[in-house]
Amino acid sequence: MKKAIVSSNTINSNSGILKPNFHLNYGKKRIGAAQKNGCPFLPLGEVTKKVFTGGIFKRIFISNPEYGIPYISAQHMMNLNPLDVSKIISKKYTPRQEDMTLRHNQILLSCAGTVGNVRLIGNELDGIIGSQDIIRIIADNSKMLYGYLFAYLSTPTAYNYIQSYIYGSVVPRIEPNTISKLPVPIISREKQVKIHELIKEASHLRTEANNTFSKLINEINTLLEIEIERKNIKYSFRKIRDIKMFEKRLDASYNCGPGRRIYDVISKQDHITLKDISEIFHPMLFGKKQLKGSENGNFLFKSSSMMKMKPETDFVLSLRKVDLYSKLQVKEGWSLISRTGTVGNVVRINKTLADIYIDDHMIRVKPNENYSGLIFIYLKSFYGQKLIEFQKYGSVQEVINSDYIERIPIPKFLLEEKLIMRFNKEVKEASSKIDKAALNEFNSNELIEKEIESWQK
């Protein structure tokens, strides 16, 4: 049980709040101790130009990108590339677009549901629309550099302090005027600049990596679009004999949808299947002993966290069955595909994630030598996604099995040696940039935490 002595002055200065989690908060205790020991702090609102949300309005989503703008929610803003899952919101029917538009170097903070996630907007996301459940923070670089401010908001100390501001028993929330009161430590300009440069480089590296992936995906899409349009197949049909040969599935999306059309076009020309250049499997383990909050074991990452910039978990696998759990371990260069819930999310295992344990809700694609880059980009392309989506099944929870992934066709004109080697090289380089960006952000957080720690005594 935690306990503390809180003075009446502290309660009165915090609007009379008596909640235990407010006064026993880890971040508040650290910042409070630093303030008592002379570390200077200023409220967030005093070191920024503006802290605001975009406002509430009716959202009209459309399918044609020509008449809309990409839209990201607070739920997806922490994805490695939010554009992978963004919707298209109507230009015509979206009010207050200037307030809703996200700009380069803005700092985003989720303010509803999962509160306190922080993201810095890079060039690749400049101009898209953000949800009203995202607080925008516009830095004033003459007072405090945006890189340092972002790094501080990303620290465990700031994150925990923000949790003390939460209100709402059903949907947790915070407000811009409340977050504006968050104390920000004023450290030396030299240290601020060092941290700022680390974050600035990290943002640039992540933008370059996402742009590389987008370029390669567009290249695959263009090559396949030309081929599929040349065939001029407007619809697909299947014979009863064919249906009996496979899964005896009669659902329209599987037999006649756009994914089936793409599958038929590729399958009727020279092609290979995904299993010809990789090993595909998903481990099925029952009765996993997961110890929440323990440090004695191997961390188990959920499939839902793998799309994030920084996958996190507080689940640990018991060491008693370490040999059995080795089936859940993944290696560098593998591609993973989510197989339940939101089917078809594709993730590549970079060097920093190698050898971690991931739950059995992701299909593993272990590529043959030099095919890692091509497989990852092909599965993330528009056509790769359609080839995955049309095969999923389930009325309550959508599911796909590794058997379906194995027979995804790949046209042979994509298997030229030069193209394979180039894709592999560029994907590896982009992945290294993502790893370096994550390391820079970690180091910047550590510098700030050490600075706050020095004021605890």
Secondary structure, 3 states (H helix, E strand, C coil): CCCCCCCHHHHHHCCCCCCHHHHCCHHHHHHHHHHHCCCCEEEHHHCEEEEECCCCCCCCEECCHHHEEEEECCCCCCECCHHHCCEEEECCCCCCHHHHECCCCCEEEECECCCCCEEECCHHHCCCEECCCEEEEEECCCCCCHHHHHHHHCCHHHHHHHHCCCECCCCCECCHHHHCCCEEECCCHHHHHHHHHHHHHHHHHHHHHHHHHHHHHHHHHHHHHHHHHHHCCCCCCCCHHHHHHCCCCCCHHHHHCHHHHHHHHHHCCCEEEHHHCEEEECCCCCCCCEEECCCCCEEEECHHHCCECCCCCCEEECHHHHHHHHHHECCCCCEEEECECCCCCEEECCHHHCCCEECCCEEEEEECCCCHHHHHHHHHCHHHHHHHHCCCECCCCCECCHHHHHCCEEEHHHCCHHHHHHHHHHHHHHHHHHHHHHHHHHHHHHHHHHHHHCCCC
